[in-house]
Amino acid sequence: MVPEESSGAMEIDSQTGQLQRTGEWVMIDNRPVRAFQTSSASAELIPDRTLLIHDSFSWFAMAQMPLFFEELTMANLYNTFDTPWLAEGVRDAERIMIEMGEEYVWDYVHAGTPFVAKVIDGVSNTLPSVAIPADGLVEKGKIHAVGDGGDSWTIDDKSGSLEFSAPSGAADRRLLIFDVTTPQETVAQMFDGTDGDFPVESVQQQAIPAGTHPVVFDMTSRGPRFRLEPGKEGGVEISNVRIIDITVGTPPNDASPMDAGRTDAGRTDAGRADSGSADPGTTDAGPDALGSNDDRPVSPTLADDTAHDGTAR
């Protein structure tokens, strides 16, 4: 939505010296997820499917951002960070970008958050993983294995836990990831230390709502022994338990997606509204019923492929 006449939305009160609002806040778009496609006869675009998880900075650039990408899905962080859709969106993308300019960014991006768990879950099928080492694996309390795959357990009460060792070898980043299915809200936690000694200050915790959700705990530079307590109540099941080692490195010189589509002058004609070379279309990837930025949906879902005109404003 664009105002017909531009006017300041804030002013300094002459009596109090305070900054006060004088008009309604204008939102360009308030859907949780929007998907765009752009075609060009001459301008080079950033190829393939890109997912941009963003806050309000990119939200207000929604009229310009799609002009640089063949396919761009823009997901509002605050609407999608704790939804099943996020892992699916990550899994479907060829490229993932995260834009967060808020001062409380670290509240969302440490290993114990649902946001990080779902992003890692989305890319985990592309990363090598191993099962918990059977050597030294101990089931404590009321916990029993499900099936014979060695990666699923159910606890009968809060006493159920697993004690295990880290795999041999070092890793730049080592993560424990698994799915938790719980009939009610619970808390999963993991401790690390030595045999029989797991200091309380080593605990990592993640609150888990009812349902099935991925959980990630950080094993980097911890251990060598770990104790996983999947939940506070009986009936909690963990499945697909695995350990992922991530190697941190730099991409090849020619692998930067942001260099694609740039001219020697440092920008692409696809971003010029008057060039006529880019033809963006947009699809609502979440219906209006999902709500605005203040209405956090349970799960955004993809709508149909009906295209809408999208032009730079």
C-alpha positions in Angstrom: 0.0 0.0 0.0 1.4 3.4 -1.0 0.1 6.8 0.3 -1.3 9.1 -2.4 0.4 12.0 -0.9 3.7 11.8 1.0 3.7 13.2 4.4 5.8 12.8 7.5 4.6 10.2 9.9 6.6 11.5 12.8 7.3 15.0 14.2 8.9 16.5 17.3 6.4 18.0 19.6 7.2 21.7 20.2 6.0 21.6 23.8 7.6 18.4 25.0 10.5 17.9 22.6 9.4 14.3 22.2 9.1 12.4 18.9 5.5 11.5 18.3 3.6 9.8 15.5 1.3 11.9 13.3 0.1 9.3 10.8 -0.6 5.7 10.3 2.4 3.3 9.7 2.4 2.4 6.0 3.1 -1.3 5.3 4.1 -2.3 1.8 3.0 -5.9 2.5 2.0 -7.9 5.6 1.8 -11.4 4.3 4.0 -13.9 6.1 5.4 -15.4 2.8 5.5 -14.0 -0.7 7.1 -15.7 -3.8 8.3 -13.8 -6.8 9.5 -14.8 -10.3 11.3 -12.4 -12.6 12.3 -12.9 -16.3 14.6 -10.8 -18.4 15.5 -10.8 -22.1 18.8 -9.0 -21.5 19.6 -8.4 -17.8 21.4 -11.2 -15.9 19.5 -12.3 -12.8 20.6 -14.3 -9.8 19.6 -17.8 -10.8 17.6 -20.6 -9.2 15.5 -20.5 -6.1 16.5 -18.1 -3.3 14.9 -17.9 0.1 15.2 -14.7 2.0 14.3 -14.8 5.7 14.0 -11.2 6.7 12.7 -8.6 9.2 11.2 -5.2 8.4 14.3 -3.9 6.5 13.7 -6.2 3.6 10.0 -6.0 4.1 10.0 -2.4 3.0 12.3 -3.3 0.0 9.8 -5.8 -1.3 9.2 -3.7 -4.4 12.9 -3.7 -5.4 14.4 -7.0 -4.2 12.6 -9.4 -6.6 14.0 -7.6 -9.7 17.4 -9.1 -9.1 16.4 -12.8 -8.7 14.9 -15.4 -11.0 12.9 -16.9 -8.1 12.7 -15.2 -4.7 10.7 -16.3 -1.7 10.5 -13.7 1.0 9.6 -15.1 4.5 8.9 -12.7 7.3 11.0 -14.0 10.2 8.5 -13.2 13.0 5.7 -15.0 11.3 7.6 -18.1 10.2 10.4 -18.7 12.7 8.5 -21.4 14.7 6.4 -23.0 11.9 6.8 -26.3 10.1 6.8 -24.3 6.8 10.2 -22.9 7.5 12.1 -26.2 7.3 10.2 -26.9 4.1 11.1 -23.5 2.6 14.7 -24.0 3.5 14.7 -27.5 2.0 13.2 -26.3 -1.3 15.7 -23.4 -1.8 19.0 -23.5 -3.7 20.2 -20.5 -1.8 19.4 -19.1 1.6 19.8 -15.5 2.8 19.1 -14.3 6.2 18.6 -10.5 6.8 18.2 -9.4 10.4 18.9 -5.9 11.5 17.2 -5.9 14.9 19.3 -5.4 18.0 17.9 -8.6 19.5 19.1 -10.7 16.5 20.9 -13.1 18.8 17.6 -14.1 20.5 16.8 -15.9 17.3 20.1 -17.3 16.0 21.7 -19.4 18.8 21.5 -23.2 18.7 18.7 -23.4 21.3 16.1 -21.5 19.2 13.3 -23.0 17.1 14.4 -20.8 14.2 17.9 -22.3 14.1 16.5 -25.9 14.6 14.2 -25.6 11.6 16.9 -24.0 9.4 19.3 -26.8 10.2 16.5 -29.4 9.8 15.9 -28.0 6.3 19.5 -28.4 5.2 20.3 -31.5 7.2 19.6 -33.9 4.3 22.5 -32.3 2.4 25.0 -32.8 5.3 26.7 -36.0 6.3 25.5 -37.5 9.5 26.2 -40.4 11.8 24.1 -42.2 14.5 25.0 -41.9 18.2 27.9 -44.2 18.7 26.6 -47.5 20.0 29.8 -48.0 22.0 29.2 -46.3 25.4 25.5 -45.7 24.7 23.5 -46.2 28.0 19.8 -45.9 28.5 19.0 -44.5 31.9 15.7 -44.6 33.8 12.4 -45.4 32.0 13.4 -45.1 28.4 13.2 -47.8 25.7 14.2 -48.0 22.1 11.6 -48.0 19.3 12.3 -50.5 16.5 15.8 -51.7 15.8 17.2 -48.7 13.9 19.1 -47.3 16.9 17.8 -43.7 16.3 14.4 -43.7 18.1 13.4 -43.9 21.8 10.3 -43.3 24.0 10.5 -42.2 27.6 7.9 -43.4 30.1 8.5 -40.6 32.6 10.9 -37.7 33.1 13.6 -40.1 34.5 14.3 -41.4 31.0 17.6 -40.3 29.5 20.4 -41.3 27.1 24.1 -41.1 27.9 26.6 -41.3 25.0 30.0 -40.3 23.8 30.8 -38.0 20.9 32.2 -39.6 17.7 35.9 -39.7 17.3 37.6 -36.9 15.4 37.2 -33.2 15.5 34.8 -30.9 13.7 34.5 -27.2 13.1 30.9 -27.5 14.3 29.2 -30.6 15.7 25.4 -30.7 16.3 23.0 -33.2 17.7 19.7 -33.1 15.9 16.5 -35.1 16.4 12.7 -34.9 16.1 10.6 -34.7 19.3 7.0 -35.8 19.3 5.2 -34.8 22.5 1.5 -34.8 23.5 2.0 -31.7 25.5 4.4 -28.8 26.0 7.7 -30.1 27.4 11.4 -29.2 27.7 14.3 -31.1 26.2 17.8 -30.7 27.7 21.3 -31.9 27.2 24.3 -31.9 29.6 27.9 -32.6 28.9 30.9 -33.7 31.1 32.7 -36.8 32.0 31.4 -40.3 33.0 28.8 -39.8 35.7 29.6 -36.2 36.1 27.3 -33.7 34.2 27.6 -30.2 35.8 24.3 -28.4 35.9 25.9 -25.3 34.3 26.6 -27.3 31.1 22.9 -27.6 30.4 21.3 -26.7 27.1 17.5 -26.4 27.0 14.8 -26.0 24.4 11.1 -25.6 25.1 9.0 -27.7 22.8 5.3 -27.2 22.1 2.9 -30.1 21.6 3.4 -31.9 18.3 6.5 -32.9 16.3 9.4 -30.5 16.2 13.1 -30.6 15.3 15.6 -30.0 18.1 19.2 -29.0 17.8 21.9 -29.1 20.5 25.5 -27.9 20.1 28.2 -30.5 20.8 31.1 -28.3 19.6 34.0 -28.3 22.1 31.9 -30.1 24.6 31.9 -33.5 26.2 33.4 -36.1 25.9 30.2 -37.5 27.4 26.7 -36.3 27.0 23.3 -36.9 28.7 20.2 -36.2 26.7 16.9 -35.8 28.6 14.2 -35.7 25.9 11.3 -34.4 28.0 9.8 -33.7 31.4 6.8 -36.1 31.0 6.1 -39.6 29.8 5.0 -40.3 26.3 7.7 -38.2 24.6 9.3 -39.9 21.6 12.5 -38.9 19.9 13.3 -40.1 16.4 15.8 -39.6 13.6 18.6 -38.9 16.2 21.8 -38.1 14.5 25.0 -36.2 14.8 26.1 -33.7 12.1 29.6 -32.3 11.6 29.8 -29.0 9.7 33.0 -27.8 8.1 33.3 -24.1 8.0 35.1 -22.8 4.9 35.0 -20.1 2.3 33.1 -20.6 -1.0 35.0 -20.7 -4.3 35.8 -17.3 -5.9 33.1 -17.9 -8.5 30.5 -19.1 -6.1 29.1 -15.8 -4.8 25.5 -15.6 -5.9 25.4 -11.8 -5.3 28.0 -11.4 -8.1 25.6 -12.9 -10.6 23.8 -10.3 -12.7 26.2 -7.5 -11.8 27.8 -5.4 -14.6 31.2 -3.8 -14.5 29.5 -0.7 -13.1 28.5 -2.7 -10.0 24.8 -3.3 -10.6 22.4 -5.0 -13.0 19.9 -3.5 -15.4 17.3 -5.8 -13.8 17.0 -3.3 -10.9 16.1 -0.4 -13.1 12.4 0.2 -13.3 12.7 2.1 -16.6 14.8 -0.6 -18.4 11.8 -2.7 -19.3 14.0 -5.8 -19.2 12.8 -7.4 -16.1 9.3 -8.7 -15.8 8.6 -9.7 -12.2 5.5 -11.6 -11.1 4.5 -12.4 -7.6 2.6 -15.2 -5.9 1.2 -15.0 -2.4 2.8 -18.0 -0.6 0.6 -17.5 2.4 -3.1 -16.4 2.2 -4.3 -13.2 3.9 -5.9 -15.4 6.6 -2.5 -16.0 7.9 -2.5 -12.6 9.4 -0.3 -9.6 9.7 3.1 -9.2 11.4 1.3 -9.2 14.8 -0.7 -12.4 14.1 1.8 -15.3 14.3 0.3 -18.1 12.2 0.6 -21.8 13.1 1.8 -22.7 9.7 1.9 -20.7 6.4 1.1 -22.7 3.4 1.7 -22.2 -0.3 -1.2 -20.7 -2.3 -1.9 -21.3 -6.0 0.4 -20.1 -8.7 -1.8 -17.1 -9.7 0.5 -14.3 -10.8 0.2 -10.7 -9.9 1.9 -7.7 -11.5 4.8 -6.5 -9.5 6.6 -3.3 -10.4 9.1 -1.1 -8.6 7.6 1.8 -6.8 
